[in-house]
Amino acid sequence: ALRPHPDTGVPRVFVMGADDRLVIQEVEVLWGATDHVFVRGPLKSGDEVVVSRVPAALAGMKLKRLGEPSAPAPAASGSGAIAP
């Protein structure tokens, strides 16, 4: 999932980093085809490369894995919820 930098065109990959935060890493494309690409860069074995679309991606933004349940919304005041 290569994403060119919007200003420079430099190829980048998005990685899910610590605390599920987005890390953007510049890479060099060594070879590519329609559905495969080989790159050189700071990627390490075990890095989780983001392959789905991330609109308005910003380094450090919180990510969620597909299929993970969303955190429950806090109960509104006066909603009848009982505090622990």
DSSP file (Angstrom, degrees, kcal/mol; ACC not computed):
  #  RESIDUE AA STRUCTURE BP1 BP2  ACC     N-H-->O    O-->H-N    N-H-->O    O-->H-N    TCO  KAPPA ALPHA  PHI   PSI    X-CA   Y-CA   Z-CA
    1    1 A A              0   0    0      0, 0.0    13,-0.5     0, 0.0     2,-0.3   0.000 360.0 360.0 360.0  77.9    0.0    0.0    0.0
    2    2 A L  E     -A   13   0A   0     11,-0.1    11,-0.2     9,-0.1    49,-0.0  -0.582 360.0-171.9 -80.2 141.9    2.2    2.7   -1.3
    3    3 A R  E     -A   12   0A   0      9,-2.7     9,-0.8    -2,-0.3     2,-0.1  -0.943  18.0-136.6-134.9 112.6    1.1    6.3   -0.9
    4    4 A P  E     -A   11   0A   0      0, 0.0     6,-0.2     0, 0.0    22,-0.0  -0.393  31.6-101.5 -68.9 145.1    3.1    9.0   -2.6
    5    5 A H     >  -     0   0    0      5,-2.3     4,-2.0     1,-0.1     5,-0.0  -0.461  30.7-129.5 -62.2 134.2    3.7   12.2   -0.6
    6    6 A P  T  4 S+     0   0    0      0, 0.0    -1,-0.1     0, 0.0     0, 0.0   0.776 101.7  31.1 -62.7 -26.6    1.2   14.8   -1.8
    7    7 A D  T  4 S+     0   0    0      3,-0.1    -2,-0.0     1,-0.0     0, 0.0   0.848 132.9  25.1 -97.6 -41.4    3.9   17.5   -2.4
    8    8 A T  T  4 S-     0   0    0      2,-0.1    -1,-0.0     0, 0.0     0, 0.0   0.673  88.0-131.9-101.1 -20.3    7.1   15.6   -3.3
    9    9 A G     <  +     0   0    0     -4,-2.0     3,-0.1     1,-0.3     0, 0.0   0.458  51.2 153.6  79.2   0.4    5.7   12.3   -4.8
   10   10 A V        -     0   0    0     -6,-0.2    -5,-2.3     1,-0.1    -1,-0.3  -0.444  50.6-111.7 -63.6 129.5    8.1   10.3   -2.6
   11   11 A P  E     +A    4   0A   0      0, 0.0    16,-2.3     0, 0.0     2,-0.3  -0.376  43.2 178.3 -66.3 141.0    6.7    6.8   -2.0
   12   12 A R  E     -AB   3  26A   0     -9,-0.8    -9,-2.7    14,-0.3     2,-0.3  -0.940  19.4-148.3-137.6 158.0    5.6    6.2    1.6
   13   13 A V  E     -AB   2  25A   0     12,-2.5    12,-2.7    -2,-0.3     2,-0.5  -0.951  16.7-131.6-124.2 151.1    4.0    3.3    3.5
   14   14 A F  E     - B   0  24A   0    -13,-0.5    36,-3.1    36,-0.5     2,-0.4  -0.878  25.1-170.8-101.8 132.9    1.7    3.6    6.6
   15   15 A V  E     -CB  49  23A   0      8,-2.8     8,-2.7    -2,-0.5     2,-0.9  -0.962  26.9-124.2-125.4 139.7    2.6    1.4    9.5
   16   16 A M  E     -CB  48  22A   0     32,-2.9    32,-0.6    -2,-0.4     6,-0.2  -0.759  45.0-178.4 -82.0 111.5    0.6    0.8   12.7
   17   17 A G    >   -     0   0    0      4,-3.4     3,-1.4    -2,-0.9     4,-0.2   0.023  35.9 -30.0 -95.9-158.5    3.1    1.8   15.4
   18   18 A A  G >  S+     0   0    0      1,-0.3     3,-1.2     2,-0.2    -1,-0.3  -0.227 129.3  11.2 -58.4 143.8    3.1    1.8   19.2
   19   19 A D  G 3  S-     0   0    0      1,-0.3    -1,-0.3    -3,-0.1    44,-0.2   0.779 130.0 -71.1  56.1  29.7   -0.3    2.3   20.9
   20   20 A D  G <  S+     0   0    0     -3,-1.4    43,-3.3     1,-0.2     2,-0.3   0.860  92.8 150.8  57.2  39.5   -2.0    1.8   17.5
   21   21 A R  B <   -D   62   0B   0     -3,-1.2    -4,-3.4    41,-0.2     2,-0.3  -0.797  50.9-105.1-103.4 145.7   -0.7    5.2   16.2
   22   22 A L  E     -B   16   0A   0     39,-2.5    38,-3.2    -2,-0.3     2,-0.5  -0.511  31.9-170.1 -73.2 129.1    0.1    5.9   12.5
   23   23 A V  E     -B   15   0A   0     -8,-2.7    -8,-2.8    -2,-0.3     2,-0.5  -0.987   9.2-153.1-117.2 128.3    3.7    6.0   11.5
   24   24 A I  E     -B   14   0A   0     -2,-0.5     2,-0.4   -10,-0.2   -10,-0.2  -0.905  15.1-173.5-105.7 123.7    4.5    7.3    8.0
   25   25 A Q  E     -B   13   0A   0    -12,-2.7   -12,-2.5    -2,-0.5     2,-0.3  -0.964  19.9-134.6-123.6 129.7    7.8    5.9    6.5
   26   26 A E  E     -B   12   0A   0     -2,-0.4     2,-0.3   -14,-0.2   -14,-0.3  -0.597  31.6-177.6 -77.4 140.9    9.4    6.9    3.2
   27   27 A V        -     0   0    0    -16,-2.3     2,-0.5    -2,-0.3    14,-0.2  -0.871  27.1-123.4-134.3 166.1   10.6    4.0    1.1
   28   28 A E  E     -E   40   0C   0     12,-2.9    12,-2.5    -2,-0.3     2,-0.5  -0.963  27.1-130.8-110.7 127.8   12.4    3.4   -2.2
   29   29 A V  E     +E   39   0C   0     -2,-0.5    10,-0.2    10,-0.2     3,-0.1  -0.685  26.9 175.9 -80.5 122.3   10.6    1.2   -4.7
   30   30 A L  E     -     0   0C   0      8,-3.0     2,-0.3    -2,-0.5     9,-0.2   0.801  69.6 -11.9 -92.2 -36.3   12.9   -1.5   -6.0
   31   31 A W  E     -E   38   0C   0      7,-1.5     7,-3.2     2,-0.0    -1,-0.4  -0.956  66.0-175.5-163.0 144.6   10.3   -3.3   -8.2
   32   32 A G  E     +E   37   0C   0     -2,-0.3     5,-0.2     5,-0.2     2,-0.2  -0.999   8.1 173.1-149.5 151.9    6.6   -3.2   -8.7
   33   33 A A        -     0   0    0      3,-3.1     3,-0.1    -2,-0.3    -2,-0.0  -0.716  57.3 -71.2-137.4-171.8    3.7   -4.8  -10.6
   34   34 A T  S    S+     0   0    0     -2,-0.2     3,-0.0     1,-0.2     0, 0.0   0.891 128.4   8.9 -55.5 -44.4    0.0   -4.5  -10.5
   35   35 A D  S    S+     0   0    0      1,-0.0     2,-0.3    -3,-0.0    -1,-0.2   0.247 122.8  60.9-126.7  13.6   -0.5   -6.2   -7.1
   36   36 A H        +     0   0    0     -3,-0.1    -3,-3.1     2,-0.0     2,-0.3  -0.989  50.8 176.8-139.4 148.4    3.1   -6.6   -5.7
   37   37 A V  E     -E   32   0C   0     -2,-0.3     2,-0.5    -5,-0.2    -5,-0.2  -0.979  16.5-152.0-150.9 140.5    5.8   -4.2   -4.8
   38   38 A F  E     +E   31   0C   0     -7,-3.2    -8,-3.0    -2,-0.3    -7,-1.5  -0.955  24.8 179.7-111.8 130.6    9.3   -4.6   -3.3
   39   39 A V  E     -E   29   0C   0     -2,-0.5     2,-0.4   -10,-0.2   -10,-0.2  -0.862  23.9-143.4-128.5 161.1   10.6   -1.6   -1.3
   40   40 A R  E     +E   28   0C   0    -12,-2.5   -12,-2.9    -2,-0.3    -2,-0.0  -0.990  51.0  96.6-121.1 134.1   13.7   -0.7    0.7
   41   41 A G  S    S-     0   0    0     -2,-0.4   -14,-0.1   -14,-0.2    -2,-0.0  -0.972  84.6 -46.8 174.5-163.4   13.3    1.4    3.8
   42   42 A P  S    S+     0   0    0      0, 0.0   -15,-0.1     0, 0.0     2,-0.0   0.308  81.5 130.4 -79.6  10.9   13.0    1.4    7.5
   43   43 A L        -     0   0    0      1,-0.0     2,-0.3     4,-0.0    -2,-0.2  -0.359  40.6-159.2 -65.7 144.4   10.4   -1.4    7.7
   44   44 A K    >   -     0   0    0     -2,-0.0     3,-2.2     1,-0.0     2,-0.1  -0.854  31.9 -83.2-121.3 158.4   11.2   -4.2   10.1
   45   45 A S  T 3  S+     0   0    0     -2,-0.3     3,-0.1     1,-0.3    -1,-0.0  -0.395 118.5  25.7 -57.0 130.4   10.1   -7.8   10.3
   46   46 A G  T 3  S+     0   0    0      1,-0.3    -1,-0.3    -2,-0.1     2,-0.0   0.275  83.8 142.5  95.4 -10.7    6.7   -7.8   12.1
   47   47 A D    <   -     0   0    0     -3,-2.2     2,-0.9     1,-0.1    -1,-0.3  -0.382  51.7-129.7 -61.3 141.0    5.7   -4.3   11.2
   48   48 A E  E     -C   16   0A   0    -32,-0.6   -32,-2.9    -3,-0.1     2,-0.4  -0.834  21.7-155.6 -97.1 103.0    2.0   -4.0   10.5
   49   49 A V  E     -C   15   0A   0     -2,-0.9     2,-0.5   -34,-0.2   -34,-0.3  -0.640  16.0-126.9 -80.9 131.4    1.6   -2.2    7.1
   50   50 A V        +     0   0    0    -36,-3.1   -36,-0.5    -2,-0.4     4,-0.1  -0.675  32.4 172.4 -80.2 122.6   -1.7   -0.4    6.7
   51   51 A V        +     0   0    0     -2,-0.5     2,-0.2     2,-0.1    -1,-0.1   0.531  51.4  82.1-109.7 -10.2   -3.3   -1.6    3.4
   52   52 A S  S    S-     0   0    0      1,-0.1     2,-0.1   -51,-0.0    -2,-0.0  -0.535  93.7 -84.1 -91.9 164.2   -6.7    0.1    3.7
   53   53 A R        -     0   0    0     -2,-0.2    -1,-0.1     1,-0.1    -2,-0.1  -0.421  36.6-165.2 -68.1 136.4   -7.5    3.7    2.9
   54   54 A V    >   -     0   0    0     -2,-0.1     3,-0.8    -4,-0.1     2,-0.1  -0.889  14.1-147.8-123.2  97.6   -6.8    6.2    5.6
   55   55 A P  T 3  S+     0   0    0      0, 0.0    -2,-0.0     0, 0.0     0, 0.0  -0.404  78.5   2.2 -68.2 141.2   -8.5    9.5    4.8
   56   56 A A  T 3  S-     0   0    0      1,-0.2     2,-0.2    -2,-0.1     0, 0.0   0.906  89.9-160.5  51.6  50.0   -6.7   12.6    6.0
   57   57 A A    <   -     0   0    0     -3,-0.8     2,-0.4     3,-0.0    -1,-0.2  -0.401  13.8-178.5 -67.7 131.3   -3.8   10.6    7.4
   58   58 A L    >   -     0   0    0     -2,-0.2     3,-2.3   -35,-0.0   -36,-0.3  -0.998  35.3-104.2-129.7 134.4   -1.6   12.4   10.0
   59   59 A A  T 3  S+     0   0    0     -2,-0.4   -36,-0.2     1,-0.3     3,-0.1  -0.319 108.1  22.2 -55.3 133.6    1.4   10.9   11.7
   60   60 A G  T 3  S+     0   0    0    -38,-3.2    -1,-0.3     1,-0.3   -37,-0.1   0.315  87.1 141.0  90.9  -7.9    0.5    9.9   15.2
   61   61 A M    <   -     0   0    0     -3,-2.3   -39,-2.5   -39,-0.1    -1,-0.3  -0.368  60.3-101.9 -68.4 150.3   -3.2    9.6   14.6
   62   62 A K  B     -D   21   0B   0    -41,-0.2     2,-0.3    -3,-0.1   -41,-0.2  -0.513  40.4-161.3 -73.0 134.9   -5.0    6.7   16.4
   63   63 A L        -     0   0    0    -43,-3.3     2,-0.4    -2,-0.2    -9,-0.0  -0.796   8.1-153.7-114.8 159.4   -5.8    3.8   14.2
   64   64 A K        -     0   0    0     -2,-0.3     2,-0.1     4,-0.0     3,-0.1  -1.000  21.7-121.5-132.5 133.4   -8.2    0.9   14.6
   65   65 A R    >   -     0   0    0     -2,-0.4     3,-2.0     1,-0.1     2,-0.0  -0.466  40.6 -97.2 -70.1 143.2   -7.8   -2.5   13.0
   66   66 A L  T 3  S+     0   0    0      1,-0.3    -1,-0.1    -2,-0.1   -14,-0.0  -0.373 111.7  24.6 -58.7 136.5  -10.7   -3.6   10.7
   67   67 A G  T 3  S+     0   0    0      1,-0.3    -1,-0.3    -3,-0.1    -2,-0.1   0.274  88.8 128.4  90.0 -11.3  -13.1   -5.8   12.6
   68   68 A E    <   -     0   0    0     -3,-2.0    -1,-0.3     1,-0.1     2,-0.1  -0.595  65.3-113.5 -75.3 137.4  -12.2   -4.4   16.0
   69   69 A P        -     0   0    0      0, 0.0     2,-0.1     0, 0.0    -4,-0.1  -0.414  31.6-112.7 -68.0 146.9  -15.2   -3.3   18.0
   70   70 A S        -     0   0    0      1,-0.1     3,-0.1    -2,-0.1    -6,-0.0  -0.441  36.6 -96.9 -74.0 153.0  -15.4    0.5   18.7
   71   71 A A        -     0   0    0     -2,-0.1    -1,-0.1     1,-0.1     2,-0.0  -0.492  48.5-102.3 -67.6 139.5  -15.1    1.7   22.2
   72   72 A P        -     0   0    0      0, 0.0    -1,-0.1     0, 0.0     3,-0.1  -0.366  36.9-112.5 -64.8 142.7  -18.5    2.2   23.8
   73   73 A A        -     0   0    0      1,-0.1     3,-0.1    -3,-0.1     2,-0.1  -0.493  36.7-103.0 -72.5 143.1  -19.6    5.8   24.0
   74   74 A P        -     0   0    0      0, 0.0     2,-0.1     0, 0.0    -1,-0.1  -0.382  41.7-101.8 -66.1 146.2  -19.8    7.3   27.5
   75   75 A A        -     0   0    0      1,-0.1     2,-0.1    -3,-0.1     3,-0.1  -0.438  38.6-114.4 -68.5 139.5  -23.3    7.6   28.9
   76   76 A A    >   -     0   0    0     -2,-0.1     3,-1.7     1,-0.1     5,-0.4  -0.429  37.8 -93.0 -73.2 149.3  -24.7   11.1   28.7
   77   77 A S  T 3  S+     0   0    0      1,-0.3    -1,-0.1     2,-0.1     0, 0.0  -0.396 113.0  18.2 -62.1 134.2  -25.4   12.8   32.0
   78   78 A G  T 3  S+     0   0    0      3,-0.2    -1,-0.3    -2,-0.1    -2,-0.1   0.635  87.1 122.4  80.0  13.8  -29.0   12.3   33.1
   79   79 A S  S <  S-     0   0    0     -3,-1.7    -2,-0.1     2,-0.1     3,-0.1   0.481  88.6-103.9 -87.6  -1.0  -29.5    9.3   30.8
   80   80 A G  S    S+     0   0    0      1,-0.3     2,-0.1    -4,-0.1    -3,-0.1   0.443  73.8 144.6  93.2  -0.6  -30.4    7.0   33.6
   81   81 A A        -     0   0    0     -5,-0.4     2,-0.5     1,-0.1    -1,-0.3  -0.464  46.9-130.6 -72.4 145.1  -27.0    5.3   33.7
   82   82 A I        -     0   0    0     -2,-0.1    -1,-0.1    -3,-0.1     0, 0.0  -0.850  16.3-131.2-100.8 128.5  -25.7    4.3   37.1
   83   83 A A              0   0    0     -2,-0.5    -1,-0.0     1,-0.1     0, 0.0  -0.478 360.0 360.0 -74.6 147.0  -22.2    5.3   38.0
   84   84 A P              0   0    0      0, 0.0    -1,-0.1     0, 0.0    -2,-0.0   0.494 360.0 360.0 -68.4 360.0  -20.0    2.6   39.5
